[in-house]
Amino acid sequence: MGNAGTSEHGRNVVARWRLLAERRLNYLLELHQSGRWTLYYEEPEFLRSIQEARAALKTWEQLAPIDPVQDKSIEVGIAQTENTLVPASPFTETPSPAGIETEDDLRRS
């Protein structure tokens, strides 16, 4: 029984690496489409990076084939961390919850 949790955890780790490889390849393809790759790479180096990214993705897909049932929780978890709210800066003006304004508010100096 403890073995099932370990194997599921191992698959989740490999699936996360697969998702990371997908994101890297998508990033490189977006760089190519926009033409921004010329700012960061020489042509042979950029083509080598794309080939490496495709090979890495292929390897990770062989280790953890795409499974919509098992991968859903991973994708939701990643989406949740990407869409987390950033706390408001203490230097931005925030209204008082009760609508009370103070005359000596140091933020307005």
QUINORHU-V698568 format. One line per field, one symbol per residue. ss: DSSP state (H for helix, E for strand, - for the rest). A space follows every 50 residues. Layout:
ss: ???
//
This chain:
ss: -HHHHHHHHHHHHHHHHHHHHHHHHHHHHHHHHH--HHHH--HHHHHHHH HHHHHHHHHHHHH----HHHHHHHHHHHHHHH------------------ -----HHH-
//
